[in-house]
Amino acid sequence: MIAVRLRFFASLREKLGEGEALSMPEGSTVAAAREALLARGGVHAEALARGRAVRCALNQKMAAESAALADGDELAFFPPVTGG
């Protein structure tokens, strides 16, 4: 198992809190981590639903959901940034 530190930003932080630790099997991806959170149901399933626009950063760099996770990684979820 690997330990990944999750962080949530903007509206996701308001719903899910600042962050938490997540244990995942070795070889897991960003997509697998998101699925694990969705499987919790409730507010996690609502905030991270597949139909919602959610960006991911792995160790402070934008990441695709296919990116592999390693022990000690920081995985951040946040909504797309808009401005005006």
N, C-alpha and C positions, 0 to 999 in steps of 0.2 A: 504494500500500500504506500501511496505517496500523500503528503500533506500539502494542500494548496491553500493559500490565503486569499480569500475573496474580498473584494471591495466594491461598493456600490456608490454611484454618484448621481447627483441631481434628483430627479423625481424618483428614481429607484432607491436612493438613500432614504427618502422620506417614507417609502413603503417597507423597505427591508432592513433598514438600519445601516450603520457605517460599514460593517463587514463581518466576516466569520471565517472559521477554518472549515475545510472540507477534505475528507479522506476519500481518495479515489484509487482504483486499481492501477498498477503500473501500466504504462502504455495508453492511458486515457487521453482524450482530446478535449479541447474547449467545448465542442458540441456535447460530449459525454457529461461534462460538468454541468452544462446548462440543462440537459435532460434530467440529471440527478436532482437539480433544484426544482424543475417542473414537476417531478414525481412526488414532491412533498405536498403538492396541492396548495390550496388556500392562496395567500397573498403572493407566494413565490410563483405559483402557476399563473396568476393574473398578471403580475408585473413582468415576467419573462416569457409570456406566451409567444408561440411561434409567429403569430400574425403581427406582433409588435416589433417596431424598429428598435433593435438593441445592438449597440456596438460593443466590441470586446477589445481589451488590451491585455497583452501578456507581458509581464515585467516592463510595463510602461511603454509598450510599442503596440500599435494596432495589430490585431491578429485575426486570421480567418478561423472559423470554427473547426477546421481540420488540423489546426496547430496542436502539436503534442505537448502534454504537460509533464513537468518534472518535479521532483520533490523540492519543496521550498518556493515554488513559483508564486507570483502574485497575479491573480486574474481579476481584472476589473470589468464591470458591466456598467454601461451608461447609455442614455438615449442620444440620438444624433443631436448635434449642437445646431441651433438655428439662431440667427441674429437679424438685426434690422435697423 
